[in-house]
Amino acid sequence: MHDTRCGAKIRSGGACRAHVVHGKKRCRMHGGAPGSGAPRGNRNARKHGLFTGEAIAERKRIQDLLGEARKFLQGME
């Protein structure tokens, strides 16, 4: 017979001892409840867009331009 306990890791480091939701591998508090868990495709990862490839590349271009401007201004002194 299979184990009917959740087994999710809890804050103290041990395993959750709650019963699993019927047809699931976790209890209601650790992802067995309807609507719980992350959305398909992990849409939350792009919520603000700060770490997309485009945003990182744009920040690099801005830093490069600022560095060139500093060099130019120091040359004018």
C-alpha positions as a Markdown table, in Angstrom:
| # | Residue | x | y | z |
|---|---|---|---|---|
| 1 | Met | 0.0 | 0.0 | 0.0 |
| 2 | His | 1.3 | 3.5 | -0.8 |
| 3 | Asp | 1.9 | 6.2 | 1.7 |
| 4 | Thr | -1.0 | 8.6 | 2.2 |
| 5 | Arg | 1.0 | 11.4 | 3.8 |
| 6 | Cys | 2.0 | 14.6 | 2.0 |
| 7 | Gly | 5.8 | 14.5 | 2.5 |
| 8 | Ala | 6.3 | 18.2 | 1.5 |
| 9 | Lys | 9.3 | 19.8 | 3.3 |
| 10 | Ile | 8.1 | 22.1 | 6.1 |
| 11 | Arg | 9.9 | 25.1 | 7.7 |
| 12 | Ser | 11.5 | 23.1 | 10.4 |
| 13 | Gly | 13.1 | 20.8 | 7.8 |
| 14 | Gly | 10.9 | 17.7 | 8.3 |
| 15 | Ala | 8.2 | 16.3 | 6.2 |
| 16 | Cys | 4.6 | 17.3 | 6.3 |
| 17 | Arg | 2.5 | 14.7 | 8.0 |
| 18 | Ala | -1.0 | 15.7 | 6.6 |
| 19 | His | -3.0 | 13.3 | 4.5 |
| 20 | Val | -2.8 | 13.8 | 0.7 |
| 21 | Val | -5.8 | 15.1 | -1.3 |
| 22 | His | -7.5 | 12.2 | -3.1 |
| 23 | Gly | -5.8 | 11.7 | -6.5 |
| 24 | Lys | -2.9 | 14.0 | -5.7 |
| 25 | Lys | 0.5 | 13.6 | -4.1 |
| 26 | Arg | 0.3 | 16.6 | -1.7 |
| 27 | Cys | -2.0 | 17.8 | 1.0 |
| 28 | Arg | -4.4 | 20.7 | 0.7 |
| 29 | Met | -1.9 | 23.1 | 2.1 |
| 30 | His | 1.0 | 22.1 | -0.2 |
| 31 | Gly | -0.6 | 22.0 | -3.6 |
| 32 | Gly | -3.3 | 19.4 | -3.5 |
| 33 | Ala | -6.2 | 21.9 | -3.4 |
| 34 | Pro | -7.9 | 23.0 | -6.6 |
| 35 | Gly | -6.3 | 26.2 | -8.0 |
| 36 | Ser | -3.2 | 25.9 | -5.9 |
| 37 | Gly | 0.3 | 26.0 | -7.2 |
| 38 | Ala | 2.0 | 27.9 | -10.0 |
| 39 | Pro | 0.3 | 28.5 | -13.3 |
| 40 | Arg | 1.2 | 26.4 | -16.3 |
| 41 | Gly | 4.2 | 27.8 | -18.1 |
| 42 | Asn | 5.3 | 29.7 | -15.0 |
| 43 | Arg | 3.8 | 33.0 | -16.2 |
| 44 | Asn | 4.7 | 34.6 | -12.8 |
| 45 | Ala | 8.4 | 34.6 | -13.8 |
| 46 | Arg | 7.8 | 37.4 | -16.3 |
| 47 | Lys | 5.6 | 39.5 | -14.1 |
| 48 | His | 7.7 | 42.7 | -14.2 |
| 49 | Gly | 10.2 | 41.9 | -17.1 |
| 50 | Leu | 13.3 | 43.1 | -15.3 |
| 51 | Phe | 15.3 | 40.0 | -16.1 |
| 52 | Thr | 14.3 | 39.3 | -19.7 |
| 53 | Gly | 17.1 | 39.1 | -22.2 |
| 54 | Glu | 16.0 | 42.3 | -23.8 |
| 55 | Ala | 16.0 | 44.3 | -20.5 |
| 56 | Ile | 19.4 | 43.0 | -19.5 |
| 57 | Ala | 20.8 | 43.9 | -23.0 |
| 58 | Glu | 19.3 | 47.4 | -22.8 |
| 59 | Arg | 20.8 | 48.1 | -19.4 |
| 60 | Lys | 24.2 | 46.9 | -20.7 |
| 61 | Arg | 23.9 | 49.3 | -23.7 |
| 62 | Ile | 23.0 | 52.2 | -21.3 |
| 63 | Gln | 26.0 | 51.5 | -19.1 |
| 64 | Asp | 28.3 | 51.4 | -22.2 |
| 65 | Leu | 26.9 | 54.7 | -23.4 |
| 66 | Leu | 27.4 | 56.3 | -19.9 |
| 67 | Gly | 31.0 | 55.0 | -19.8 |
| 68 | Glu | 31.7 | 56.6 | -23.2 |
| 69 | Ala | 30.1 | 59.9 | -22.1 |
| 70 | Arg | 32.3 | 59.9 | -19.0 |
| 71 | Lys | 35.4 | 59.3 | -21.0 |
| 72 | Phe | 34.4 | 62.1 | -23.5 |
| 73 | Leu | 33.7 | 64.6 | -20.7 |
| 74 | Gln | 37.0 | 63.8 | -18.9 |
| 75 | Gly | 38.8 | 64.4 | -22.2 |
| 76 | Met | 37.3 | 67.9 | -22.3 |
| 77 | Glu | 38.9 | 69.0 | -19.0 |
